[in-house]
C-alpha cells in the first residue's frame, strides 16, 4: 500500500507531533507500506520576515489553491490512501479537493475538536464550549477566542472550511470510545472507527530501575486549561511532598514567581525536558498528576506513564476515565479532592497497580489493524 501522511508540525513540540513521528516510523518499518510524507513546520514560519509570513499565510489559506509541490508529490508517489493530521495554519485544506478529484481516499486522525471549535479544545473561560459548532465560527471572532483578533479570524475561517470540506473525508479515526461517540453524534453520516494510539516506548526506558517513588510529577504545557495552577495549590498544602514540573509555556514565569512567593521549596520547575529524561522521571515518580480542565482527546503522557507502571491522577471527565478507571480520579476544580487523591496514592505508592492501558505498543499489530481499515477504503474507492 502506498500511504501519504500530511501534517503541520506545531511551533512548540506537542504530543500530536510525536504521535505523527512514531506512526511514520512504524510505517517505514513495515514492508507492506510505501510511505511518503508532506509536512509543514510552524517553527520555521516564525523565522520568516513579515512580508514572507504574509505571502505564506495567503498561499496556505487561499480558497481553491492547491500547492504545485503537493500535486507533484501525488503524481510521483501515487498514494492509495492519504492520512491527514493537523493542517493549520500552513497546509491549505483545499488539498482535499485535489484528492477527491483523483479519487484518493482520505482518513483524518482525531487529535482535537477542530471540527467543532476553532481553538481545537472546545473549552473557553473554564467551561466546555461548542458554540462555534452550533452558532457558526463568527462566535470565535466576536469573542476573540484565541486572544488575538488576527488568529481568531484565521482559525474561525479554517474551522468554517473544515465543515465545508468534511464530505471529502472518507474515514475519521478516534483514539477513544468517548471521542468516537461524540463525533458520531455531532457528525452523523460520517464514517468513524475507534483505534487506540500506537505509543512507542524505548526498551531502555522500560528496563531502567525505578527510583524511590518519592515525588509527584506534572508534565504538560503551562497554560491555565492544563490545570497547573491546581498543582501549585495542592503543593502549597502538601509541603511535605515533593513535586516536579516538567513543562514550559505562557505561564512559566507565573509558576516561577508563585513558587518563590509562596516559598514552595517542595516544587522543582524544570521547564521543557527531552523525552528520554521525561520517561526516566515518569518511571521514578510516585504518580503523574494530570489535572487538565478540558477533556483532552489524546493524553499521550497518561499512556506513557501507565506503560511504565506509574499511576495517574486525573480530573473525572470524558475520555480521561477510559485511561485511568475510577480509582485515581478527583472532582475537577476541587483542590481538596485533588489533595486527598495525591495523599492516598503517595501513601500507597508501593502497592498501587495502574489501570489497564488502552493503547497499542506493538507497531506490527498496530499497522496490521490500521491496514485492515485502509484496505477496506481502497476496495470501495468512490468515483472522482
Residue pairs with C-beta under 8 A, 6 or more apart in sequence:
1 32
1 33
1 34
1 80
1 81
1 371
1 374
1 375
1 378
2 33
2 34
2 36
2 77
2 78
2 79
2 80
2 81
3 27
3 33
3 34
3 35
3 36
3 79
3 80
3 81
3 82
3 83
3 374
4 35
4 36
4 37
4 38
4 73
4 74
4 77
4 79
4 81
4 82
4 83
5 20
5 23
5 24
5 27
5 35
5 36
5 37
5 38
5 82
5 83
5 85
6 37
6 38
6 39
6 82
6 83
6 84
6 85
6 87
6 91
6 95
7 17
7 20
7 37
7 38
7 39
7 40
7 84
7 85
7 86
7 87
7 91
8 39
8 40
8 41
8 42
8 85
8 86
8 87
8 88
8 89
8 90
8 91
9 17
9 20
9 39
9 40
9 41
9 42
9 43
9 86
10 16
10 17
10 42
10 43
10 86
11 42
11 43
11 45
11 46
12 43
12 221
12 248
12 249
13 272
14 221
15 298
15 299
15 300
15 301
16 85
16 86
16 111
16 112
16 298
18 275
18 300
19 111
19 197
19 198
19 298
19 300
20 85
22 198
22 199
22 200
23 83
23 198
24 35
24 37
25 200
25 363
26 198
26 200
26 363
26 366
26 367
27 33
27 35
27 367
28 35
29 363
30 363
30 364
30 367
32 367
32 371
33 367
33 371
34 77
36 73
36 77
36 79
38 70
38 73
38 91
40 60
40 90
40 91
41 90
42 89
42 90
45 53
45 56
45 89
45 90
48 56
56 90
57 89
57 90
57 154
59 65
59 67
59 92
60 89
60 90
60 91
60 92
61 89
61 92
61 154
61 157
61 158
62 92
62 94
63 94
64 94
64 97
65 92
65 94
66 92
66 94
66 95
66 97
66 98
67 92
67 95
70 95
70 98
71 98
74 98
74 99
74 102
74 104
79 104
80 104
80 105
80 374
80 378
81 104
81 105
81 106
81 107
81 374
81 377
81 378
82 99
82 104
82 105
82 106
82 107
83 106
83 107
83 109
84 96
84 106
84 107
84 108
84 109
84 169
85 108
85 109
85 111
86 111
87 93
87 95
87 158
88 114
88 155
88 158
89 154
89 155
89 158
93 158
93 161
93 162
93 165
94 161
94 165
96 106
96 165
96 168
96 169
97 165
97 168
99 106
99 168
100 106
100 168
100 384
101 384
102 384
103 381
103 382
103 383
103 384
105 170
105 171
105 377
105 378
105 381
105 382
106 168
106 169
106 170
106 171
107 169
107 170
107 171
107 172
107 173
107 373
107 374
107 377
108 169
108 171
108 172
108 173
109 173
110 172
110 173
110 174
110 175
110 179
110 183
110 297
111 297
111 298
112 120
112 121
112 297
112 298
113 120
113 121
113 122
113 297
114 120
114 159
114 162
115 133
115 159
115 162
115 163
115 166
115 183
115 186
115 187
116 122
116 130
116 132
116 133
116 186
117 123
117 129
117 130
117 132
117 133
117 140
117 159
118 132
118 137
118 140
118 145
118 146
118 152
118 155
118 156
118 158
118 159
119 140
119 145
119 146
119 155
121 225
121 294
122 128
122 129
122 130
122 294
122 295
123 129
123 225
123 293
123 294
123 295
124 143
124 145
126 293
126 333
128 294
128 295
130 186
131 139
132 139
132 140
132 145
132 156
132 159
133 186
136 160
137 156
137 157
137 159
137 160
138 156
139 145
139 156
140 146
140 152
140 155
140 156
140 159
141 149
141 152
141 153
141 156
144 152
145 152
145 155
146 152
146 155
166 187
166 190
169 190
170 191
170 377
170 382
171 191
171 192
171 193
171 373
171 377
172 183
172 187
172 190
172 191
172 192
172 193
173 192
173 193
173 194
173 195
173 373
174 180
174 183
174 192
174 193
174 194
174 195
175 194
175 195
175 196
175 197
175 297
175 298
176 194
176 196
176 297
176 319
176 322
176 323
176 358
177 194
177 319
177 322
178 295
178 318
178 319
178 321
178 322
179 297
179 319
180 192
180 193
180 194
183 190
183 192
184 190
184 192
193 373
195 369
195 370
195 373
196 358
196 359
196 360
197 298
197 300
197 303
197 359
197 360
198 359
198 360
198 361
198 363
198 366
199 300
199 303
199 304
199 307
199 359
199 360
199 361
200 361
200 363
201 279
201 304
201 307
201 308
201 361
202 276
202 279
205 276
205 279
205 280
205 283
205 308
206 307
206 308
208 280
208 283
210 283
210 284
210 309
211 283
211 284
212 284
213 284
213 285
213 286
213 349
213 350
214 242
214 286
215 241
215 242
215 243
215 244
215 284
215 285
215 286
216 235
216 241
216 242
216 243
216 244
216 285
216 286
216 287
216 288
216 289
216 342
216 346
217 243
217 244
217 246
217 281
217 282
217 285
217 287
217 288
217 289
217 310
218 228
218 231
218 243
218 244
218 245
218 246
218 247
218 288
218 289
218 290
218 291
219 245
219 246
219 247
219 278
219 281
219 282
219 288
219 301
220 226
220 228
220 247
220 290
220 292
220 301
221 247
221 248
221 249
222 228
222 245
222 247
222 248
222 249
222 250
222 251
222 252
222 254
222 255
223 249
223 250
223 251
224 251
224 293
225 292
225 293
225 294
226 247
226 249
226 291
226 292
226 293
227 290
227 291
227 292
227 293
227 315
228 245
228 247
228 251
228 255
228 291
229 251
230 291
230 333
230 335
230 338
231 243
231 245
231 289
231 291
232 255
232 258
232 259
232 262
232 264
232 267
233 335
234 243
234 289
234 335
234 338
234 339
234 342
235 241
235 243
235 264
235 266
235 267
236 262
236 264
237 335
237 339
238 266
238 339
238 342
238 343
239 264
239 265
239 266
240 266
241 266
241 342
241 346
242 266
242 267
242 268
243 264
243 266
243 267
243 268
244 267
244 268
244 270
244 281
244 285
245 255
245 267
245 268
245 269
245 270
246 270
246 271
246 272
246 273
246 278
246 281
247 255
247 269
247 270
247 271
247 272
248 271
248 272
252 269
252 271
255 269
256 269
258 264
259 267
259 269
273 281
279 304
279 308
282 288
282 301
282 304
282 305
282 308
282 310
283 308
283 309
283 310
285 305
285 310
286 310
286 345
286 346
286 349
287 310
287 311
287 312
287 313
287 328
287 342
287 345
287 346
287 349
287 352
288 301
288 302
288 305
288 310
288 311
288 312
288 313
289 312
289 313
289 338
289 342
290 299
290 301
290 302
290 312
290 313
290 314
290 315
290 320
291 313
291 314
291 315
291 332
291 338
292 299
292 314
292 315
292 320
293 315
293 332
293 333
295 317
295 318
295 319
295 320
296 319
296 320
297 319
299 314
299 319
299 320
299 323
302 312
302 314
302 320
302 323
302 324
303 323
303 357
303 358
303 359
305 311
305 312
305 354
306 312
306 323
306 324
306 354
306 355
306 357
307 357
307 359
307 361
309 354
310 354
311 324
311 327
311 328
311 345
311 352
311 353
311 354
311 355
312 323
312 324
312 328
312 354
312 355
313 324
313 328
313 329
313 330
313 338
313 341
313 342
313 345
314 320
314 323
314 324
314 328
314 329
314 330
315 329
315 330
315 331
315 332
315 333
316 326
316 329
316 330
316 331
316 332
317 332
320 329
321 329
322 358
323 355
323 357
323 358
324 355
325 355
325 356
327 355
328 341
328 345
329 341
330 337
330 338
330 340
330 341
331 337
345 352
360 366
360 369
